[in-house]
Amino acid sequence: MNADLQCSAKGCRADAARAILWNNPRLHTPVRRKVWLACDRHLDHLREFLRLRGFYQSDVGVDEIPEDAG
């Protein structure tokens, strides 16, 4: 795991375990994938936040982040 990758949850500085891929269809082209990083503690919360808005696409391990995501 890359220690430079920290959780995206507000105020959290824990190492990220997962990368959540998402897209806001009102702002981004369909192929664009944005990334939020999540520690184990905040993964479900961040996933649900994006799901409720229809933005969630998938999540992968931090070592599997697609090169074209960002």
TORPA-4810 file (N, C-alpha, C, O; in nm, 3 decimals):
<nodes>
NODE_1_0.084_-0.117_0.000_0.000_0.000_0.000_0.089_0.124_0.000_0.192_0.126_0.066_M
NODE_2_0.048_0.226_-0.074_0.122_0.349_-0.084_0.084_0.440_0.033_-0.032_0.482_0.043_N
NODE_3_0.178_0.471_0.119_0.150_0.552_0.238_0.117_0.697_0.202_0.063_0.769_0.287_A
NODE_4_0.147_0.741_0.081_0.115_0.877_0.039_-0.033_0.893_0.004_-0.080_1.006_-0.010_D
NODE_5_-0.105_0.784_-0.010_-0.246_0.789_-0.047_-0.331_0.789_0.080_-0.341_0.688_0.150_L
NODE_6_-0.391_0.904_0.109_-0.471_0.920_0.231_-0.619_0.922_0.197_-0.659_0.962_0.087_Q
NODE_7_-0.698_0.881_0.291_-0.843_0.879_0.278_-0.895_1.018_0.243_-0.845_1.119_0.293_C
NODE_8_-0.996_1.023_0.157_-1.058_1.149_0.114_-1.165_1.200_0.210_-1.214_1.312_0.192_S
NODE_9_-1.202_1.122_0.310_-1.304_1.167_0.406_-1.252_1.290_0.481_-1.135_1.297_0.517_A
NODE_10_-1.342_1.384_0.504_-1.305_1.509_0.570_-1.239_1.483_0.705_-1.295_1.415_0.792_K
NODE_11_-1.119_1.537_0.721_-1.047_1.527_0.846_-0.972_1.396_0.868_-0.901_1.383_0.967_G
NODE_12_-0.987_1.300_0.779_-0.920_1.170_0.796_-0.783_1.173_0.730_-0.769_1.223_0.618_C
NODE_13_-0.685_1.121_0.797_-0.549_1.114_0.744_-0.499_0.969_0.737_-0.379_0.944_0.720_R
NODE_14_-0.591_0.875_0.749_-0.553_0.733_0.745_-0.511_0.693_0.605_-0.552_0.754_0.506_A
NODE_15_-0.430_0.589_0.597_-0.391_0.535_0.467_-0.513_0.481_0.394_-0.599_0.417_0.455_D
NODE_16_-0.520_0.508_0.267_-0.631_0.460_0.185_-0.614_0.312_0.154_-0.502_0.266_0.129_A
NODE_17_-0.724_0.238_0.156_-0.724_0.096_0.121_-0.791_0.073_-0.015_-0.757_-0.021_-0.086_A
NODE_18_-0.888_0.160_-0.049_-0.966_0.146_-0.172_-0.972_0.279_-0.246_-0.962_0.386_-0.186_R
NODE_19_-0.990_0.270_-0.376_-1.014_0.386_-0.461_-1.155_0.373_-0.516_-1.188_0.274_-0.580_A
NODE_20_-1.237_0.474_-0.490_-1.375_0.474_-0.537_-1.380_0.555_-0.666_-1.343_0.672_-0.669_I
NODE_21_-1.426_0.491_-0.773_-1.436_0.556_-0.903_-1.578_0.609_-0.919_-1.675_0.537_-0.897_L
NODE_22_-1.589_0.734_-0.957_-1.720_0.797_-0.969_-1.722_0.897_-1.083_-1.618_0.931_-1.139_W
NODE_23_-1.843_0.944_-1.115_-1.862_1.036_-1.226_-1.991_1.113_-1.202_-2.095_1.053_-1.175_N
NODE_24_-1.986_1.245_-1.213_-2.106_1.328_-1.209_-2.148_1.352_-1.354_-2.083_1.431_-1.423_N
NODE_25_-2.254_1.285_-1.402_-2.290_1.295_-1.544_-2.329_1.435_-1.588_-2.329_1.464_-1.708_P
NODE_26_-2.363_1.522_-1.495_-2.395_1.661_-1.532_-2.270_1.744_-1.560_-2.277_1.847_-1.628_R
NODE_27_-2.157_1.700_-1.507_-2.032_1.775_-1.523_-1.927_1.705_-1.608_-1.845_1.772_-1.672_L
NODE_28_-1.929_1.573_-1.609_-1.822_1.496_-1.673_-1.872_1.416_-1.793_-1.989_1.376_-1.798_H
NODE_29_-1.784_1.395_-1.887_-1.818_1.307_-2.000_-1.838_1.166_-1.945_-1.784_1.133_-1.839_T
NODE_30_-1.913_1.081_-2.016_-1.941_0.945_-1.965_-1.817_0.860_-1.937_-1.822_0.771_-1.852_P
NODE_31_-1.707_0.884_-2.006_-1.587_0.801_-1.986_-1.497_0.852_-1.874_-1.406_0.781_-1.831_V
NODE_32_-1.520_0.973_-1.827_-1.436_1.029_-1.722_-1.466_0.962_-1.589_-1.582_0.943_-1.552_R
NODE_33_-1.360_0.925_-1.517_-1.373_0.865_-1.385_-1.291_0.945_-1.286_-1.170_0.958_-1.299_R
NODE_34_-1.359_0.999_-1.186_-1.294_1.069_-1.078_-1.263_0.966_-0.969_-1.320_0.857_-0.968_K
NODE_35_-1.172_1.001_-0.879_-1.129_0.907_-0.775_-1.136_0.971_-0.637_-1.084_1.081_-0.616_V
NODE_36_-1.200_0.903_-0.546_-1.190_0.933_-0.403_-1.119_0.814_-0.339_-1.145_0.699_-0.376_W
NODE_37_-1.032_0.841_-0.246_-0.963_0.736_-0.173_-1.033_0.714_-0.039_-1.083_0.808_0.022_L
NODE_38_-1.035_0.589_0.005_-1.106_0.557_0.130_-1.027_0.459_0.215_-0.971_0.361_0.166_A
NODE_39_-1.023_0.489_0.344_-0.970_0.393_0.440_-1.083_0.293_0.470_-1.197_0.314_0.428_C
NODE_40_-1.051_0.188_0.540_-1.153_0.087_0.572_-1.268_0.147_0.653_-1.383_0.107_0.635_D
NODE_41_-1.239_0.242_0.740_-1.342_0.301_0.826_-1.444_0.384_0.747_-1.562_0.385_0.781_R
NODE_42_-1.400_0.453_0.641_-1.488_0.545_0.568_-1.537_0.491_0.433_-1.613_0.559_0.364_H
NODE_43_-1.496_0.372_0.395_-1.533_0.318_0.264_-1.684_0.314_0.244_-1.735_0.365_0.144_L
NODE_44_-1.757_0.255_0.336_-1.902_0.243_0.320_-1.970_0.379_0.315_-2.061_0.401_0.235_D
NODE_45_-1.926_0.472_0.400_-1.986_0.606_0.402_-1.965_0.679_0.269_-2.060_0.736_0.214_H
NODE_46_-1.842_0.679_0.217_-1.814_0.748_0.092_-1.887_0.682_-0.026_-1.940_0.750_-0.113_L
NODE_47_-1.889_0.550_-0.027_-1.962_0.475_-0.130_-2.110_0.514_-0.130_-2.168_0.542_-0.236_R
NODE_48_-2.171_0.514_-0.013_-2.313_0.545_-0.002_-2.342_0.690_-0.042_-2.443_0.717_-0.107_E
NODE_49_-2.256_0.782_-0.005_-2.271_0.922_-0.044_-2.279_0.934_-0.196_-2.365_1.005_-0.249_F
NODE_50_-2.191_0.866_-0.265_-2.190_0.871_-0.412_-2.307_0.795_-0.473_-2.363_0.839_-0.573_L
NODE_51_-2.343_0.683_-0.415_-2.458_0.605_-0.465_-2.587_0.686_-0.458_-2.666_0.684_-0.553_R
NODE_52_-2.610_0.755_-0.349_-2.732_0.833_-0.332_-2.746_0.941_-0.439_-2.858_0.980_-0.473_L
NODE_53_-2.637_0.988_-0.491_-2.638_1.092_-0.593_-2.629_1.035_-0.735_-2.635_1.110_-0.833_R
NODE_54_-2.615_0.902_-0.746_-2.604_0.839_-0.877_-2.468_0.856_-0.941_-2.454_0.845_-1.063_G
NODE_55_-2.365_0.883_-0.859_-2.231_0.907_-0.911_-2.140_0.784_-0.903_-2.043_0.774_-0.979_F
NODE_56_-2.169_0.692_-0.814_-2.081_0.576_-0.790_-2.071_0.489_-0.914_-2.172_0.460_-0.978_Y
NODE_57_-1.949_0.447_-0.948_-1.927_0.352_-1.057_-1.874_0.220_-1.005_-1.932_0.115_-1.031_Q
NODE_58_-1.763_0.224_-0.931_-1.703_0.102_-0.877_-1.594_0.142_-0.778_-1.565_0.260_-0.760_S
NODE_59_-1.534_0.042_-0.716_-1.415_0.070_-0.637_-1.315_-0.042_-0.656_-1.351_-0.156_-0.684_D
NODE_60_-1.188_-0.006_-0.640_-1.077_-0.098_-0.663_-0.973_-0.075_-0.553_-0.977_0.026_-0.483_V
NODE_61_-0.882_-0.168_-0.540_-0.770_-0.149_-0.448_-0.684_-0.033_-0.494_-0.680_-0.003_-0.613_G
NODE_62_-0.615_0.033_-0.402_-0.533_0.148_-0.439_-0.422_0.112_-0.537_-0.372_0.199_-0.609_V
NODE_63_-0.384_-0.015_-0.541_-0.282_-0.058_-0.637_-0.341_-0.087_-0.774_-0.267_-0.120_-0.868_D
NODE_64_-0.472_-0.074_-0.787_-0.540_-0.105_-0.914_-0.609_0.017_-0.976_-0.693_0.001_-1.064_E
NODE_65_-0.576_0.138_-0.932_-0.638_0.258_-0.986_-0.603_0.268_-1.134_-0.486_0.267_-1.170_I
NODE_66_-0.704_0.279_-1.221_-0.675_0.291_-1.364_-0.594_0.415_-1.393_-0.614_0.519_-1.331_P
NODE_67_-0.502_0.405_-1.487_-0.416_0.518_-1.520_-0.493_0.638_-1.573_-0.449_0.752_-1.559_E
NODE_68_-0.608_0.612_-1.635_-0.685_0.723_-1.694_-0.784_0.785_-1.595_-0.859_0.875_-1.632_D
NODE_69_-0.785_0.737_-1.472_-0.877_0.791_-1.370_-0.810_0.909_-1.300_-0.688_0.912_-1.284_A
NODE_70_-0.892_1.004_-1.260_-0.834_1.114_-1.185_-0.916_1.236_-1.181_-0.876_1.335_-1.120_G
</nodes>
